Amino acid sequence: MYCLKKKNIMEFSFKEFFGYEEQINAHPDLVLMYGFAAMIFGVIALAFIAFFLRKLGLIALIDHFIAPLMCALLLCLVVAILPTLVLYLLANNVSGVKLIYCWITIFAGMGFFCFSNYASIRKYLNISKR
């Protein structure tokens, strides 16, 4: 009779993050600082890149890629504060890896929203084309 053997397939787990789960869970305060710093410095770096691209005349690249990405990072920064406070301060047993997955999910959602609706966002905020 034919017997099916179990394959040794790696399963997805919210307790693992590319092999760095021990370091992340050992220093949860650094996860918070690096996470928010990455968002803030990411916006600053994208602003400098947009400045240089504008000087080169590549405005289409700014309007279709850099500006929605900056918008996504800023919205992610604003929206990620509440789940961070709830998960980190109120629930003491939440690991840093789960917090990182929460931030990745928020950023993916904000990124999809900003890339698909940037024209409407720009019109709502009265941001003119350059």
C-alpha positions in Angstrom: 0.0 0.0 0.0 1.2 3.5 -0.8 2.0 5.5 2.2 2.3 9.3 2.2 5.2 10.6 4.1 5.2 14.0 5.7 7.3 16.5 3.9 9.5 18.7 6.0 8.0 22.0 4.9 8.8 25.2 6.9 5.5 26.5 8.2 4.7 30.2 8.8 4.8 31.3 12.4 4.3 34.6 14.1 7.1 33.7 16.4 9.8 33.6 13.7 11.3 36.5 11.7 14.1 35.3 9.4 16.1 33.8 12.2 16.4 37.0 14.2 13.7 36.3 16.7 16.1 35.8 19.6 17.7 39.2 19.1 14.4 40.9 18.5 12.7 39.5 21.5 15.7 40.1 23.7 15.5 43.9 23.1 11.9 45.0 22.5 12.7 48.6 23.3 15.2 48.8 20.4 12.5 47.4 18.1 10.3 50.4 19.0 13.1 52.9 18.6 14.4 51.4 15.3 10.9 51.0 13.9 9.8 54.6 14.4 13.2 55.9 13.5 13.1 53.9 10.2 9.8 55.6 9.4 11.0 59.1 10.2 14.3 58.8 8.5 12.7 57.0 5.6 10.5 60.1 5.0 13.5 62.4 5.3 15.6 60.3 2.9 12.7 60.2 0.4 12.4 64.0 0.6 16.1 64.3 -0.3 15.7 61.9 -3.2 12.6 63.8 -4.4 14.6 67.1 -4.2 17.4 65.7 -6.4 15.0 64.1 -8.8 13.1 67.4 -9.1 16.4 69.1 -10.0 17.0 66.5 -12.6 13.5 67.0 -14.0 12.1 63.5 -13.2 8.8 64.8 -11.8 6.8 61.8 -13.1 9.0 59.5 -10.9 8.3 61.7 -7.9 4.5 61.8 -8.6 4.1 58.1 -9.2 6.5 56.5 -6.8 8.3 58.8 -4.2 5.3 60.9 -3.1 2.9 58.0 -2.5 5.7 56.2 -0.6 6.2 59.2 1.6 2.5 59.5 2.1 2.4 55.8 3.1 5.3 56.2 5.6 3.7 59.2 7.2 0.3 57.5 7.5 2.0 54.4 8.8 3.7 56.5 11.4 0.5 58.0 12.5 -1.6 54.8 12.4 1.1 52.6 14.0 1.2 54.5 17.2 -2.2 53.2 18.6 -1.5 49.5 18.0 2.0 49.9 19.4 0.7 51.5 22.6 -2.0 48.8 22.9 0.2 45.8 22.1 3.4 46.9 23.8 2.2 48.8 26.9 -1.0 47.1 27.8 -0.3 43.6 26.7 3.0 42.7 28.3 3.3 39.3 26.7 3.4 40.5 23.0 6.8 39.8 21.5 8.8 42.2 19.3 8.3 39.9 16.3 4.6 40.2 16.5 4.9 43.9 16.8 7.1 43.9 13.6 4.5 41.9 11.8 1.8 44.3 12.9 3.9 47.2 11.5 4.5 45.4 8.2 0.8 44.8 7.8 -0.1 48.4 8.5 2.6 49.6 6.1 1.4 47.2 3.4 -2.2 48.4 3.8 -1.1 52.1 3.8 1.1 51.5 0.8 -1.6 49.9 -1.2 -4.0 52.6 -0.3 -1.6 55.5 -1.1 -0.4 54.0 -4.4 -3.9 53.3 -5.6 -5.5 56.6 -4.4 -2.7 59.2 -4.5 -4.5 61.3 -7.1 -7.6 61.6 -4.8 -5.4 62.2 -1.7 -3.5 65.0 -3.6 -6.8 66.5 -4.7 -8.2 66.3 -1.1 -5.2 68.0 0.4 -5.0 70.6 -2.4 -1.5 69.6 -3.4 -0.8 71.0 -6.8 1.2 69.2 -9.5 4.8 70.5 -9.7 
